Amino acid sequence: MATFVLIHGAGDVAWSWHLVAAELRAKGHDVVAPDLPCEDDGAGLDEYANTSSAGSVIAFHKFHDDLAPGNLGVLCAFGAGYSAGVAVLRKV
């Protein structure tokens, strides 16, 4: 099975992934859907990513500790209503 990291877009919260997360867990996958600090103007890239671009990969970096070497992770993200992205990652 895989670990899915579900990253919400700007101005949203992790709850927006709750239906997807429930389906993935029911199929035996691990799911991480962190709330990113959208409201914190002082948050930098290590604390916040608001698009499905490289910033989401930075957010994934913060939450990858549960992946064992060789495991697959799936990063799913969406931006402020205009973009979506998915990346499959393997921890080395």
Buried (B, 14 or more C-beta within 10 A) or exposed (E): EBBBBBBBBBEBBBEBBEEBBEEBEEEEBBBBBBEBEBEEEEBEEEEBBBBBEEBBBBBBEBBBEEBEEEBBBBBBBBBEEEEEBEBEBEBE
